[in-house]
Amino acid sequence: MRASLGAAVLAACISAQVGSASGAETQTAAVVHIKDFKYAPTPVEVHVGDTVAFFNDDNEAHTVTSSDKKFDSEGLDSNGTWKYTFVKAGRFAYFCELHPYMKGTIVVLPAGKAP
């Protein structure tokens, strides 16, 4: 009886973890990859309240820093990930502080407005 109860608890915990992981994935509205000293894709369109995930697929460290300094990932090592949730509509230019020629844009639309 104890063994089957323990197995049931373990199965429930595993199911809860899988559910949480997939829930977190669905909350990311867009993904930007950093590869070959470029952000891709750019521009990206999302809505107010959406989260954008940035993945550093390069062998060098990079940052995701808004031109107006409203957001900054700080140093993002190889295989690193950083997420940012946009709470205001607008056009947000960003760049890499370590490689300033790297530039991208996020266009944030009002909630509910079609892209």
C-alpha positions as CSV (number, residue, x, y, z in Angstrom):
1,M,0.0,0.0,0.0
2,R,2.8,2.5,0.9
3,A,4.7,1.7,-2.3
4,S,1.6,2.4,-4.5
5,L,0.8,5.6,-2.6
6,G,4.4,6.7,-3.0
7,A,4.2,6.0,-6.7
8,A,1.0,7.9,-7.0
9,V,2.5,10.9,-5.3
10,L,5.6,10.8,-7.5
11,A,3.5,10.6,-10.6
12,A,1.4,13.6,-9.5
13,C,4.5,15.6,-8.8
14,I,6.0,14.7,-12.3
15,S,2.7,15.7,-13.9
16,A,2.6,19.0,-12.1
17,Q,6.1,19.8,-13.2
18,V,5.4,19.0,-16.8
19,G,2.3,21.2,-16.7
20,S,4.2,24.1,-15.2
21,A,6.9,23.8,-17.8
22,S,4.5,23.8,-20.7
23,G,2.5,26.6,-19.2
24,A,5.7,28.8,-19.0
25,E,6.4,28.1,-22.6
26,T,3.0,29.2,-23.7
27,Q,3.4,32.5,-21.9
28,T,6.3,33.5,-24.2
29,A,4.8,35.3,-27.1
30,A,7.9,35.6,-29.2
31,V,11.5,34.3,-29.3
32,V,14.6,36.2,-30.5
33,H,17.7,34.2,-31.2
34,I,21.2,35.8,-31.0
35,K,23.4,34.1,-33.5
36,D,26.4,35.2,-35.7
37,F,26.3,38.6,-33.9
38,K,22.7,39.3,-35.0
39,Y,19.2,39.3,-33.4
40,A,16.7,37.2,-35.4
41,P,14.0,37.9,-36.1
42,T,13.8,41.7,-36.1
43,P,11.5,43.4,-35.9
44,V,9.2,41.4,-33.6
45,E,5.6,42.3,-33.0
46,V,3.9,41.5,-29.7
47,H,1.1,42.9,-27.6
48,V,1.1,44.7,-24.3
49,G,1.6,42.2,-21.5
50,D,3.5,39.7,-23.8
51,T,6.8,38.3,-22.9
52,V,9.7,38.0,-25.3
53,A,12.5,35.4,-24.7
54,F,16.0,36.1,-25.9
55,F,18.3,33.1,-26.5
56,N,22.1,33.5,-26.9
57,D,23.0,30.9,-29.5
58,D,26.4,32.5,-30.1
59,N,29.8,31.6,-28.7
60,E,30.2,35.1,-27.3
61,A,28.5,37.0,-24.5
62,H,25.9,39.6,-25.6
63,T,23.3,41.9,-24.0
64,V,19.8,43.0,-24.9
65,T,19.7,46.6,-23.9
66,S,17.1,49.1,-24.9
67,S,18.3,52.3,-26.5
68,D,16.6,54.3,-23.7
69,K,18.0,52.0,-21.0
70,K,14.5,50.9,-19.9
71,F,15.5,47.3,-20.0
72,D,18.9,45.5,-19.9
73,S,19.7,41.8,-19.8
74,E,23.2,42.6,-18.6
75,G,25.8,40.0,-19.8
76,L,24.1,37.0,-21.4
77,D,26.6,34.1,-21.8
78,S,26.5,31.4,-24.5
79,N,23.3,29.3,-24.2
80,G,21.9,31.9,-21.8
81,T,18.2,33.0,-21.8
82,W,16.6,36.2,-20.7
83,K,12.9,37.2,-20.8
84,Y,11.2,40.6,-20.7
85,T,7.5,41.4,-20.5
86,F,6.4,44.6,-22.3
87,V,3.8,46.6,-20.4
88,K,3.5,49.6,-22.7
89,A,2.7,49.9,-26.4
90,G,5.4,51.4,-28.6
91,R,8.5,50.7,-30.7
92,F,11.5,49.6,-28.6
93,A,14.9,49.7,-30.2
94,Y,17.6,47.6,-28.5
95,F,21.3,46.8,-29.1
96,C,24.2,44.8,-27.6
97,E,26.4,46.9,-25.3
98,L,29.3,44.7,-26.1
99,H,28.8,44.9,-29.8
100,P,26.9,48.2,-30.5
101,Y,26.5,47.4,-34.2
102,M,24.0,44.6,-33.2
103,K,20.5,46.1,-33.3
104,G,16.9,45.0,-33.1
105,T,13.4,46.3,-32.6
106,I,10.3,45.1,-30.7
107,V,7.0,46.6,-31.7
108,V,4.5,46.4,-28.9
109,L,0.8,46.7,-30.0
110,P,-2.0,47.6,-27.6
111,A,-3.7,44.5,-26.1
112,G,-6.2,42.9,-28.4
113,K,-5.1,44.7,-31.6
114,A,-4.3,42.5,-34.5
115,P,-0.7,42.7,-35.8
